[in-house]
């Protein structure tokens, strides 16, 4: 009987002890909690087909957007995502987060297809975002004289929270 009472008292003390440590507002060093602070903005980037640049060394297309909103605060503490936007300005518009990989097939001769993937990604730094387009096996469209044909025009959307 004494063991049961002792066990019940110990269990009750444990429950009370755990409940007394529960907090609804976490603070450090007994400071008052700070109000929630954050900023957001969206930046739309239009990349025309004629604006793509070719990188001979890496065998890929790219475009360097100047984005002054990419400050050191955003670089160091912000969270952001770059999307490719399809159907911009229409009711059917949608976004795909980068990086995006698209599987393609091109007929190279009657009944013969070349299969490749197109990978679209981005890099960023202070004051810029760079869009990078790479085709697998370096399979890029060429005109009749063998010159590369730029990729299609694309819309991108950058959403930043800091």
N, C-alpha and C positions, 0 to 999 in steps of 0.2 A: 504494500500500500504506500509506504514511504517513497519507494522508487517511482511509482506512478505519479504521485504528487510532485516530486522533484522533477521528473521529466516534463510534466505539464507546465510547471513554473519556468523551467528552462526554455521550453518552446514558446511560451508567452513572452518572455523577455527577448527572445530572438526576433519574434514578429514585431514587437514594439520597437526594438532597435533598428530593424530594417526600415520600418515606416517613418521613423524620425529622421532618416537620412535622405528621404525623397525630397527633391527640389523641383519647382516648376520653372524657375528662371535660373539658368546657370550663369554664374559670374566668377571671375577670377580675382583673387586677392581682395575680396570683399568690396569691389567697386560696383557702382550702380550699373545695371545693364544699359548698353547704348541702344538707341533706336535703330531700326533697320535702315541702312543707307545703301542705295545702289542707283546706278544710272544705266540707261539702255539707249541704244540707237541702232538704226538699220541703214545700211549703205547699199544702194543698187549700183551695179557695175555693168556696163554694156560693152561687149567686146565684138567689134565688127570683124568680119572675115579678113578684110584687107589689113587689119592692125596686128594680126599674129606675127610674131618674130620667129625666126628659125635659129636654133642653137646647133651649130655644126659639130661641136665637141660631144654633146650629149644626144644628138640625133632626135631632138624633140622640139615641139613648138611651145612658145611661152608668150606671156604678155605681162609687163610690169606696170601695175596701177599705182599711182601716187595716191596715198590715203593718209592725209595729215592727221586724221582722227586716231591713227594708231600711235598713240603717245607712249611714253615709258610707263605710265601708270597702267594702261591697258596691256602693254607687252608683259609687264611683270605680274599684274594682279587680275587682269580681265579674263573673262571666258567668252569665246566667240566661236562662231561656226560659219563656214562658207558653204553656200548652196548653189547649185545650178538651177535656174528657174526656167521652166518650160511654159509656153503659152502666156507669157507675161501680158498683163492687162486684159485678160479674158476671164470669163467665168470658169473655164477649165484649167486655169493656171495651177501648177504644182511645183514643188521644190524637191530636189534630191541632194542630200548632204554629200559633200566631197570628203574623201576621195570617191569617185564613181568609176566603175569599170563596166564597159559596154562591149558585148560580144557582137562581132560583125562578120559577114560573109560577102565576098565580092566575086562575081563570075569573071574569071580571067580568060576563059575560052569556052566554047560550047559545052555546057554540062560540067565544066571544071571550076571549082570554087577555091578561093583562098580564104582561110579563116584566120581572124586576128582579133585581138582585144584593143580597145582604146581606153586608156587610163587617164582621167582628169584629176589633178590634185592641185594643191596650193602650197606656197611658202609665204612667210610673212616676217616682217621686221619693223623697226621704227619707221613709220611714215609710208609703208608700202605693203601691198599684197600682190603676189605673183601667181598667176594661173599657169599651170604646166600641163600640156597634153602630149602623151606618149603612146604610140602604137606599137604593139608587140611585133617582133621580128622586123622592126623598122619598115613596116608596110604602110607607105603613104601614097596618096593619089598623086599622079603626075600628068601633065598635059602631053600633047603629041611630041613636043620637043624635049621631053624629059625633065622639065622644071616642076618642082613641087607645087601642088595646089594647096592653098591655105585651108584650114578647117572652116567649118561654117561659123556664122555669127552666133554668139552665145550671150545669155544674160546670167549674171551672178548676183547673189544677195548675201551680204555680210551682216550678221546679227551679233551685237556685242553687248555684254552685261559686265559692268565693273562697279 
